[in-house]
Amino acid sequence: MQTLNHAQLSIIADLASDFRPLVAKIESSIATTQNHYGRYGALLSSLSKGDKTMAGVIFLALQAAGANAQGLRDAFKHFV
């Protein structure tokens, strides 16, 4: 993975702040898929509109917001 510059890190941090309440809601809900990968997959798919680069940015922001890392990896693998 390439190294992110200051502007990119700032965007990811801003998105993470916006995603934090959503991630908290997902993480506190009953897991209908292992590690909530289904909910994260739907989110990645919907927000990225199939753009793998955008999905990567959203992935990093969700991870920074506290999303389950394994759930995110599985979602990215199967939904993007």
VENZILIN-V928173 format. One record per helix or strand of 3 or more residues. SS is the DSSP state (A for helix, B for strand). FROM is the first residue (numbers start at 1). LEN is the number of residues. If there is no record, write none. Layout:
# VENZILIN-V928173
ss=(SS;SS)
from=(FROM;FROM)
len=(LEN;LEN)
This chain:
# VENZILIN-V928173
ss=(A;A;A;A)
from=(6;34;52;69)
len=(23;15;13;11)
